[in-house]
Amino acid sequence: MFSPMKLIILIAVIAVVWYGFKAMGRMKAKAAAKLDENNDQDNIEDRN
Protein backbone atom coordinates (compact mmCIF):
# COMPACT_ATOMS: atom_id res chain seq x y z
CA MET A 1 0.00 0.00 0.00
CA PHE A 2 1.12 3.56 -0.66
CA SER A 3 2.13 5.69 2.26
CA PRO A 4 1.57 9.45 2.04
CA MET A 5 5.35 10.04 1.91
CA LYS A 6 5.76 7.72 -1.11
CA LEU A 7 2.90 9.49 -2.86
CA ILE A 8 4.46 12.92 -2.24
CA ILE A 9 7.82 11.70 -3.56
CA LEU A 10 6.16 10.21 -6.64
CA ILE A 11 4.38 13.49 -7.37
CA ALA A 12 7.63 15.42 -6.88
CA VAL A 13 9.51 13.12 -9.28
CA ILE A 14 6.79 13.46 -11.91
CA ALA A 15 6.84 17.26 -11.52
CA VAL A 16 10.64 17.41 -11.89
CA VAL A 17 10.53 15.28 -15.05
CA TRP A 18 7.62 17.31 -16.46
CA TYR A 19 9.30 20.68 -15.90
CA GLY A 20 12.62 19.29 -17.11
CA PHE A 21 11.10 18.36 -20.45
CA LYS A 22 9.41 21.77 -20.68
CA ALA A 23 12.74 23.50 -20.04
CA MET A 24 14.48 21.36 -22.67
CA GLY A 25 11.75 22.23 -25.17
CA ARG A 26 12.21 25.94 -24.51
CA MET A 27 15.98 25.63 -24.93
CA LYS A 28 15.54 23.80 -28.24
CA ALA A 29 13.06 26.40 -29.48
CA LYS A 30 15.42 29.21 -28.48
CA ALA A 31 18.35 27.52 -30.25
CA ALA A 32 16.24 26.98 -33.37
CA ALA A 33 15.14 30.61 -33.37
CA LYS A 34 18.74 31.76 -33.03
CA LEU A 35 19.77 29.49 -35.89
CA ASP A 36 16.94 30.84 -38.06
CA GLU A 37 17.97 34.39 -37.19
CA ASN A 38 21.55 33.67 -38.22
CA ASN A 39 20.36 32.10 -41.47
CA ASP A 40 18.19 35.13 -42.21
CA GLN A 41 21.15 37.45 -41.68
CA ASP A 42 23.27 35.34 -44.01
CA ASN A 43 20.56 35.48 -46.66
CA ILE A 44 20.34 39.28 -46.36
CA GLU A 45 24.10 39.61 -46.78
CA ASP A 46 23.99 37.37 -49.87
CA ARG A 47 21.41 39.63 -51.52
CA ASN A 48 23.63 42.71 -51.30
mmCIF file of the N, C-alpha and C atoms, coordinates in Angstrom:
data_MODEL
# 
_entry.id   MODEL 
# 
loop_
_atom_site.group_PDB 
_atom_site.id 
_atom_site.type_symbol 
_atom_site.label_atom_id 
_atom_site.label_alt_id 
_atom_site.label_comp_id 
_atom_site.label_asym_id 
_atom_site.label_entity_id 
_atom_site.label_seq_id 
_atom_site.pdbx_PDB_ins_code 
_atom_site.Cartn_x 
_atom_site.Cartn_y 
_atom_site.Cartn_z 
_atom_site.occupancy 
_atom_site.B_iso_or_equiv 
_atom_site.pdbx_formal_charge 
_atom_site.auth_seq_id 
_atom_site.auth_comp_id 
_atom_site.auth_asym_id 
_atom_site.auth_atom_id 
_atom_site.pdbx_PDB_model_num 
ATOM 1   N N  . MET A 1 1  ? 0.838  -1.188 0.000   1.00 0.00 ? 1  MET A N  1 
ATOM 2   C CA . MET A 1 1  ? 0.000  0.000  0.000   1.00 0.00 ? 1  MET A CA 1 
ATOM 3   C C  . MET A 1 1  ? 0.882  1.249  0.000   1.00 0.00 ? 1  MET A C  1 
ATOM 4   N N  . PHE A 1 2  ? 0.380  2.309  -0.605  1.00 0.00 ? 2  PHE A N  1 
ATOM 5   C CA . PHE A 1 2  ? 1.123  3.560  -0.663  1.00 0.00 ? 2  PHE A CA 1 
ATOM 6   C C  . PHE A 1 2  ? 1.019  4.318  0.656   1.00 0.00 ? 2  PHE A C  1 
ATOM 7   N N  . SER A 1 3  ? 2.142  4.787  1.109   1.00 0.00 ? 3  SER A N  1 
ATOM 8   C CA . SER A 1 3  ? 2.131  5.690  2.259   1.00 0.00 ? 3  SER A CA 1 
ATOM 9   C C  . SER A 1 3  ? 2.072  7.118  1.716   1.00 0.00 ? 3  SER A C  1 
ATOM 10  N N  . PRO A 1 4  ? 1.638  8.062  2.520   1.00 0.00 ? 4  PRO A N  1 
ATOM 11  C CA . PRO A 1 4  ? 1.574  9.451  2.039   1.00 0.00 ? 4  PRO A CA 1 
ATOM 12  C C  . PRO A 1 4  ? 2.942  9.974  1.591   1.00 0.00 ? 4  PRO A C  1 
ATOM 13  N N  . MET A 1 5  ? 4.007  9.566  2.267   1.00 0.00 ? 5  MET A N  1 
ATOM 14  C CA . MET A 1 5  ? 5.346  10.037 1.906   1.00 0.00 ? 5  MET A CA 1 
ATOM 15  C C  . MET A 1 5  ? 5.741  9.526  0.514   1.00 0.00 ? 5  MET A C  1 
ATOM 16  N N  . LYS A 1 6  ? 5.446  8.272  0.214   1.00 0.00 ? 6  LYS A N  1 
ATOM 17  C CA . LYS A 1 6  ? 5.759  7.722  -1.105  1.00 0.00 ? 6  LYS A CA 1 
ATOM 18  C C  . LYS A 1 6  ? 4.966  8.450  -2.189  1.00 0.00 ? 6  LYS A C  1 
ATOM 19  N N  . LEU A 1 7  ? 3.727  8.774  -1.896  1.00 0.00 ? 7  LEU A N  1 
ATOM 20  C CA . LEU A 1 7  ? 2.895  9.485  -2.861  1.00 0.00 ? 7  LEU A CA 1 
ATOM 21  C C  . LEU A 1 7  ? 3.449  10.891 -3.124  1.00 0.00 ? 7  LEU A C  1 
ATOM 22  N N  . ILE A 1 8  ? 3.881  11.572 -2.083  1.00 0.00 ? 8  ILE A N  1 
ATOM 23  C CA . ILE A 1 8  ? 4.457  12.916 -2.237  1.00 0.00 ? 8  ILE A CA 1 
ATOM 24  C C  . ILE A 1 8  ? 5.737  12.843 -3.069  1.00 0.00 ? 8  ILE A C  1 
ATOM 25  N N  . ILE A 1 9  ? 6.573  11.849 -2.802  1.00 0.00 ? 9  ILE A N  1 
ATOM 26  C CA . ILE A 1 9  ? 7.819  11.700 -3.562  1.00 0.00 ? 9  ILE A CA 1 
ATOM 27  C C  . ILE A 1 9  ? 7.517  11.384 -5.024  1.00 0.00 ? 9  ILE A C  1 
ATOM 28  N N  . LEU A 1 10 ? 6.545  10.535 -5.274  1.00 0.00 ? 10 LEU A N  1 
ATOM 29  C CA . LEU A 1 10 ? 6.157  10.208 -6.641  1.00 0.00 ? 10 LEU A CA 1 
ATOM 30  C C  . LEU A 1 10 ? 5.683  11.451 -7.386  1.00 0.00 ? 10 LEU A C  1 
ATOM 31  N N  . ILE A 1 11 ? 4.868  12.262 -6.746  1.00 0.00 ? 11 ILE A N  1 
ATOM 32  C CA . ILE A 1 11 ? 4.376  13.487 -7.370  1.00 0.00 ? 11 ILE A CA 1 
ATOM 33  C C  . ILE A 1 11 ? 5.530  14.444 -7.638  1.00 0.00 ? 11 ILE A C  1 
ATOM 34  N N  . ALA A 1 12 ? 6.474  14.536 -6.692  1.00 0.00 ? 12 ALA A N  1 
ATOM 35  C CA . ALA A 1 12 ? 7.628  15.419 -6.879  1.00 0.00 ? 12 ALA A CA 1 
ATOM 36  C C  . ALA A 1 12 ? 8.489  14.954 -8.051  1.00 0.00 ? 12 ALA A C  1 
ATOM 37  N N  . VAL A 1 13 ? 8.710  13.650 -8.176  1.00 0.00 ? 13 VAL A N  1 
ATOM 38  C CA . VAL A 1 13 ? 9.515  13.124 -9.284  1.00 0.00 ? 13 VAL A CA 1 
ATOM 39  C C  . VAL A 1 13 ? 8.829  13.403 -10.613 1.00 0.00 ? 13 VAL A C  1 
ATOM 40  N N  . ILE A 1 14 ? 7.542  13.194 -10.674 1.00 0.00 ? 14 ILE A N  1 
ATOM 41  C CA . ILE A 1 14 ? 6.793  13.459 -11.906 1.00 0.00 ? 14 ILE A CA 1 
ATOM 42  C C  . ILE A 1 14 ? 6.878  14.944 -12.263 1.00 0.00 ? 14 ILE A C  1 
ATOM 43  N N  . ALA A 1 15 ? 6.765  15.817 -11.266 1.00 0.00 ? 15 ALA A N  1 
ATOM 44  C CA . ALA A 1 15 ? 6.844  17.257 -11.523 1.00 0.00 ? 15 ALA A CA 1 
ATOM 45  C C  . ALA A 1 15 ? 8.222  17.651 -12.034 1.00 0.00 ? 15 ALA A C  1 
ATOM 46  N N  . VAL A 1 16 ? 9.279  17.086 -11.447 1.00 0.00 ? 16 VAL A N  1 
ATOM 47  C CA . VAL A 1 16 ? 10.636 17.407 -11.889 1.00 0.00 ? 16 VAL A CA 1 
ATOM 48  C C  . VAL A 1 16 ? 10.837 16.972 -13.340 1.00 0.00 ? 16 VAL A C  1 
ATOM 49  N N  . VAL A 1 17 ? 10.393 15.783 -13.674 1.00 0.00 ? 17 VAL A N  1 
ATOM 50  C CA . VAL A 1 17 ? 10.531 15.283 -15.048 1.00 0.00 ? 17 VAL A CA 1 
ATOM 51  C C  . VAL A 1 17 ? 9.728  16.155 -16.006 1.00 0.00 ? 17 VAL A C  1 
ATOM 52  N N  . TRP A 1 18 ? 8.494  16.485 -15.622 1.00 0.00 ? 18 TRP A N  1 
ATOM 53  C CA . TRP A 1 18 ? 7.618  17.310 -16.465 1.00 0.00 ? 18 TRP A CA 1 
ATOM 54  C C  . TRP A 1 18 ? 8.260  18.665 -16.761 1.00 0.00 ? 18 TRP A C  1 
ATOM 55  N N  . TYR A 1 19 ? 8.700  19.362 -15.712 1.00 0.00 ? 19 TYR A N  1 
ATOM 56  C CA . TYR A 1 19 ? 9.296  20.677 -15.905 1.00 0.00 ? 19 TYR A CA 1 
ATOM 57  C C  . TYR A 1 19 ? 10.659 20.587 -16.588 1.00 0.00 ? 19 TYR A C  1 
ATOM 58  N N  . GLY A 1 20 ? 11.360 19.483 -16.402 1.00 0.00 ? 20 GLY A N  1 
ATOM 59  C CA . GLY A 1 20 ? 12.618 19.290 -17.109 1.00 0.00 ? 20 GLY A CA 1 
ATOM 60  C C  . GLY A 1 20 ? 12.406 19.211 -18.612 1.00 0.00 ? 20 GLY A C  1 
ATOM 61  N N  . PHE A 1 21 ? 11.397 18.456 -19.027 1.00 0.00 ? 21 PHE A N  1 
ATOM 62  C CA . PHE A 1 21 ? 11.095 18.362 -20.455 1.00 0.00 ? 21 PHE A CA 1 
ATOM 63  C C  . PHE A 1 21 ? 10.623 19.700 -21.009 1.00 0.00 ? 21 PHE A C  1 
ATOM 64  N N  . LYS A 1 22 ? 9.840  20.445 -20.218 1.00 0.00 ? 22 LYS A N  1 
ATOM 65  C CA . LYS A 1 22 ? 9.407  21.770 -20.677 1.00 0.00 ? 22 LYS A CA 1 
ATOM 66  C C  . LYS A 1 22 ? 10.603 22.687 -20.871 1.00 0.00 ? 22 LYS A C  1 
ATOM 67  N N  . ALA A 1 23 ? 11.552 22.650 -19.942 1.00 0.00 ? 23 ALA A N  1 
ATOM 68  C CA . ALA A 1 23 ? 12.737 23.499 -20.044 1.00 0.00 ? 23 ALA A CA 1 
ATOM 69  C C  . ALA A 1 23 ? 13.572 23.106 -21.257 1.00 0.00 ? 23 ALA A C  1 
ATOM 70  N N  . MET A 1 24 ? 13.721 21.806 -21.498 1.00 0.00 ? 24 MET A N  1 
ATOM 71  C CA . MET A 1 24 ? 14.476 21.356 -22.669 1.00 0.00 ? 24 MET A CA 1 
ATOM 72  C C  . MET A 1 24 ? 13.798 21.815 -23.950 1.00 0.00 ? 24 MET A C  1 
ATOM 73  N N  . GLY A 1 25 ? 12.483 21.764 -23.998 1.00 0.00 ? 25 GLY A N  1 
ATOM 74  C CA . GLY A 1 25 ? 11.749 22.231 -25.173 1.00 0.00 ? 25 GLY A CA 1 
ATOM 75  C C  . GLY A 1 25 ? 11.962 23.703 -25.429 1.00 0.00 ? 25 GLY A C  1 
ATOM 76  N N  . ARG A 1 26 ? 11.966 24.504 -24.346 1.00 0.00 ? 26 ARG A N  1 
ATOM 77  C CA . ARG A 1 26 ? 12.210 25.942 -24.506 1.00 0.00 ? 26 ARG A CA 1 
ATOM 78  C C  . ARG A 1 26 ? 13.619 26.198 -25.006 1.00 0.00 ? 26 ARG A C  1 
ATOM 79  N N  . MET A 1 27 ? 14.594 25.443 -24.488 1.00 0.00 ? 27 MET A N  1 
ATOM 80  C CA . MET A 1 27 ? 15.980 25.631 -24.933 1.00 0.00 ? 27 MET A CA 1 
ATOM 81  C C  . MET A 1 27 ? 16.131 25.262 -26.406 1.00 0.00 ? 27 MET A C  1 
ATOM 82  N N  . LYS A 1 28 ? 15.468 24.183 -26.831 1.00 0.00 ? 28 LYS A N  1 
ATOM 83  C CA . LYS A 1 28 ? 15.541 23.796 -28.241 1.00 0.00 ? 28 LYS A CA 1 
ATOM 84  C C  . LYS A 1 28 ? 14.883 24.843 -29.129 1.00 0.00 ? 28 LYS A C  1 
ATOM 85  N N  . ALA A 1 29 ? 13.754 25.379 -28.698 1.00 0.00 ? 29 ALA A N  1 
ATOM 86  C CA . ALA A 1 29 ? 13.065 26.402 -29.484 1.00 0.00 ? 29 ALA A CA 1 
ATOM 87  C C  . ALA A 1 29 ? 13.919 27.663 -29.575 1.00 0.00 ? 29 ALA A C  1 
ATOM 88  N N  . LYS A 1 30 ? 14.567 28.029 -28.474 1.00 0.00 ? 30 LYS A N  1 
ATOM 89  C CA . LYS A 1 30 ? 15.424 29.206 -28.478 1.00 0.00 ? 30 LYS A CA 1 
ATOM 90  C C  . LYS A 1 30 ? 16.616 28.996 -29.405 1.00 0.00 ? 30 LYS A C  1 
ATOM 91  N N  . ALA A 1 31 ? 17.209 27.808 -29.381 1.00 0.00 ? 31 ALA A N  1 
ATOM 92  C CA . ALA A 1 31 ? 18.347 27.520 -30.251 1.00 0.00 ? 31 ALA A CA 1 
ATOM 93  C C  . ALA A 1 31 ? 17.916 27.526 -31.717 1.00 0.00 ? 31 ALA A C  1 
ATOM 94  N N  . ALA A 1 32 ? 16.736 26.993 -31.996 1.00 0.00 ? 32 ALA A N  1 
ATOM 95  C CA . ALA A 1 32 ? 16.241 26.979 -33.368 1.00 0.00 ? 32 ALA A CA 1 
ATOM 96  C C  . ALA A 1 32 ? 15.961 28.400 -33.854 1.00 0.00 ? 32 ALA A C  1 
ATOM 97  N N  . ALA A 1 33 ? 15.412 29.229 -32.981 1.00 0.00 ? 33 ALA A N  1 
ATOM 98  C CA . ALA A 1 33 ? 15.140 30.614 -33.369 1.00 0.00 ? 33 ALA A CA 1 
ATOM 99  C C  . ALA A 1 33 ? 16.444 31.359 -33.633 1.00 0.00 ? 33 ALA A C  1 
ATOM 100 N N  . LYS A 1 34 ? 17.448 31.108 -32.823 1.00 0.00 ? 34 LYS A N  1 
ATOM 101 C CA . LYS A 1 34 ? 18.741 31.759 -33.028 1.00 0.00 ? 34 LYS A CA 1 
ATOM 102 C C  . LYS A 1 34 ? 19.363 31.293 -34.343 1.00 0.00 ? 34 LYS A C  1 
ATOM 103 N N  . LEU A 1 35 ? 19.241 30.020 -34.642 1.00 0.00 ? 35 LEU A N  1 
ATOM 104 C CA . LEU A 1 35 ? 19.773 29.487 -35.890 1.00 0.00 ? 35 LEU A CA 1 
ATOM 105 C C  . LEU A 1 35 ? 19.047 30.100 -37.083 1.00 0.00 ? 35 LEU A C  1 
ATOM 106 N N  . ASP A 1 36 ? 17.717 30.202 -36.988 1.00 0.00 ? 36 ASP A N  1 
ATOM 107 C CA . ASP A 1 36 ? 16.944 30.835 -38.064 1.00 0.00 ? 36 ASP A CA 1 
ATOM 108 C C  . ASP A 1 36 ? 17.343 32.295 -38.239 1.00 0.00 ? 36 ASP A C  1 
ATOM 109 N N  . GLU A 1 37 ? 17.563 32.981 -37.117 1.00 0.00 ? 37 GLU A N  1 
ATOM 110 C CA . GLU A 1 37 ? 17.966 34.393 -37.186 1.00 0.00 ? 37 GLU A CA 1 
ATOM 111 C C  . GLU A 1 37 ? 19.312 34.521 -37.884 1.00 0.00 ? 37 GLU A C  1 
ATOM 112 N N  . ASN A 1 38 ? 20.240 33.637 -37.570 1.00 0.00 ? 38 ASN A N  1 
ATOM 113 C CA . ASN A 1 38 ? 21.552 33.672 -38.216 1.00 0.00 ? 38 ASN A CA 1 
ATOM 114 C C  . ASN A 1 38 ? 21.425 33.365 -39.702 1.00 0.00 ? 38 ASN A C  1 
ATOM 115 N N  . ASN A 1 39 ? 20.564 32.422 -40.062 1.00 0.00 ? 39 ASN A N  1 
ATOM 116 C CA . ASN A 1 39 ? 20.359 32.096 -41.474 1.00 0.00 ? 39 ASN A CA 1 
ATOM 117 C C  . ASN A 1 39 ? 19.735 33.267 -42.218 1.00 0.00 ? 39 ASN A C  1 
ATOM 118 N N  . ASP A 1 40 ? 18.809 33.971 -41.574 1.00 0.00 ? 40 ASP A N  1 
ATOM 119 C CA . ASP A 1 40 ? 18.190 35.126 -42.206 1.00 0.00 ? 40 ASP A CA 1 
ATOM 120 C C  . ASP A 1 40 ? 19.221 36.222 -42.458 1.00 0.00 ? 40 ASP A C  1 
ATOM 121 N N  . GLN A 1 41 ? 20.113 36.434 -41.506 1.00 0.00 ? 41 GLN A N  1 
ATOM 122 C CA . GLN A 1 41 ? 21.147 37.448 -41.683 1.00 0.00 ? 41 GLN A CA 1 
ATOM 123 C C  . GLN A 1 41 ? 22.087 37.063 -42.810 1.00 0.00 ? 41 GLN A C  1 
ATOM 124 N N  . ASP A 1 42 ? 22.414 35.778 -42.924 1.00 0.00 ? 42 ASP A N  1 
ATOM 125 C CA . ASP A 1 42 ? 23.273 35.336 -44.011 1.00 0.00 ? 42 ASP A CA 1 
ATOM 126 C C  . ASP A 1 42 ? 22.594 35.555 -45.364 1.00 0.00 ? 42 ASP A C  1 
ATOM 127 N N  . ASN A 1 43 ? 21.283 35.288 -45.412 1.00 0.00 ? 43 ASN A N  1 
ATOM 128 C CA . ASN A 1 43 ? 20.556 35.479 -46.665 1.00 0.00 ? 43 ASN A CA 1 
ATOM 129 C C  . ASN A 1 43 ? 20.510 36.951 -47.045 1.00 0.00 ? 43 ASN A C  1 
ATOM 130 N N  . ILE A 1 44 ? 20.376 37.839 -46.083 1.00 0.00 ? 44 ILE A N  1 
ATOM 131 C CA . ILE A 1 44 ? 20.343 39.275 -46.365 1.00 0.00 ? 44 ILE A CA 1 
ATOM 132 C C  . ILE A 1 44 ? 21.692 39.724 -46.907 1.00 0.00 ? 44 ILE A C  1 
ATOM 133 N N  . GLU A 1 45 ? 22.769 39.222 -46.311 1.00 0.00 ? 45 GLU A N  1 
ATOM 134 C CA . GLU A 1 45 ? 24.103 39.608 -46.783 1.00 0.00 ? 45 GLU A CA 1 
ATOM 135 C C  . GLU A 1 45 ? 24.339 39.086 -48.195 1.00 0.00 ? 45 GLU A C  1 
ATOM 136 N N  . ASP A 1 46 ? 23.804 37.922 -48.540 1.00 0.00 ? 46 ASP A N  1 
ATOM 137 C CA . ASP A 1 46 ? 23.990 37.368 -49.867 1.00 0.00 ? 46 ASP A CA 1 
ATOM 138 C C  . ASP A 1 46 ? 23.274 38.205 -50.931 1.00 0.00 ? 46 ASP A C  1 
ATOM 139 N N  . ARG A 1 47 ? 22.188 38.845 -50.563 1.00 0.00 ? 47 ARG A N  1 
ATOM 140 C CA . ARG A 1 47 ? 21.406 39.625 -51.516 1.00 0.00 ? 47 ARG A CA 1 
ATOM 141 C C  . ARG A 1 47 ? 22.138 40.905 -51.911 1.00 0.00 ? 47 ARG A C  1 
ATOM 142 N N  . ASN A 1 48 ? 22.961 41.430 -51.030 1.00 0.00 ? 48 ASN A N  1 
ATOM 143 C CA . ASN A 1 48 ? 23.630 42.715 -51.300 1.00 0.00 ? 48 ASN A CA 1 
ATOM 144 C C  . ASN A 1 48 ? 24.759 42.536 -52.202 1.00 0.00 ? 48 ASN A C  1 
# 
